[in-house]
């Protein structure tokens, strides 16, 4: 056996070569297959990694696109025609080029501004949906109604305090009254005289409540969905009077369809210096002004809020924009988000005290 084995190994030359070729060939084929399988696995994993990295790159590229990369919506909490509506449309027109996107203005009136505020509070905090908020939305309404679904400084990010305006008392010219004293006298002889406002919980509503309490008269509150509706109601004689910003009153005062009786502020207006203050006219404690600004939902990225604030403040500084507001009796301001937050806290105290002084309630 051993010899046979030796012969087999050391036998003829051709047999030996055939055996070696078979063994080597089998070895090479087996290793080639193994290598091919390993390479195939590696190639498969590599391909998956490439696809994954490309997807991550695309995602990062999308995330890295500068704000804004799509149209912006500005929600107005009142019907068209009032000061908040004027501000929203002015900012949209003056800022869209700088931001490089269209700015769409949408009016969503009702609830003294609470409907719009709650809607904006619930959208994505990405800076693409903004709220024009005024003193009614963030100071008076919360003081009148502690059950509101929002808190301004908790649920919103202030962007800029844009404009401010005092409130004026105006009445229908057909009432035949020339001043506050005669209006008070008329109200005493006609208890329940209809008196309009821009909605429950607004600065306009609070003015009514303050005048009722301090002049000791009885007026019936008739709320509308903004000055764009309430001022025409005074012109038409549907209600006897209203507190409103001067820009909504001037066109009708110039046509003698309404009469402006007083300014609800500590000092007279530079635009209309002939109009007395409420205190000068005999009714104390009616000190009203309306501030209007821009808000984003809470948790909006800080850099987005700052970009919006910068661009809106630039728009408010444009000479043509400032002149437009000045002519309407509105003071353009512009502020940092931090300064606006401070102003809101101050207004909450001011209007909270006024509400408590007359025990005003929602009706």
Secondary structure, 3 states (H helix, E strand, C coil): CHHHHHHHHHCCHHHHHHHHHHHHHHHHHHHHHHHHHHHHHHHHHHHHHHHHHHHHHHHHHHHCCCCCCCCEEEEECCCCCCHHHHHHHHHHHHHHHHHCCCEEEEECCCHHHHHHHHHHHCCCCCCCEEEEEEHHHHHHHHHHCCCCCCCHHHHEEEEEEEEEEEEEEEEEHHHCCCCHHHHHHHHHHCCCEEEEECCCCCHHHHHHHHHHHHHCCCEEEEECCCHHHHHHHHHHCCCCEEEEEHHHHHHHHHCCCEEEEEECCCCCCCCCCCCCECCCCCCCCCCCEEEEEEEEECCCCHHHHHHHHHHHHHHHCCHHHHHHHHHCCCEECCCCHHHHHHHHHHHHHHHHHHHHHHCCCCC
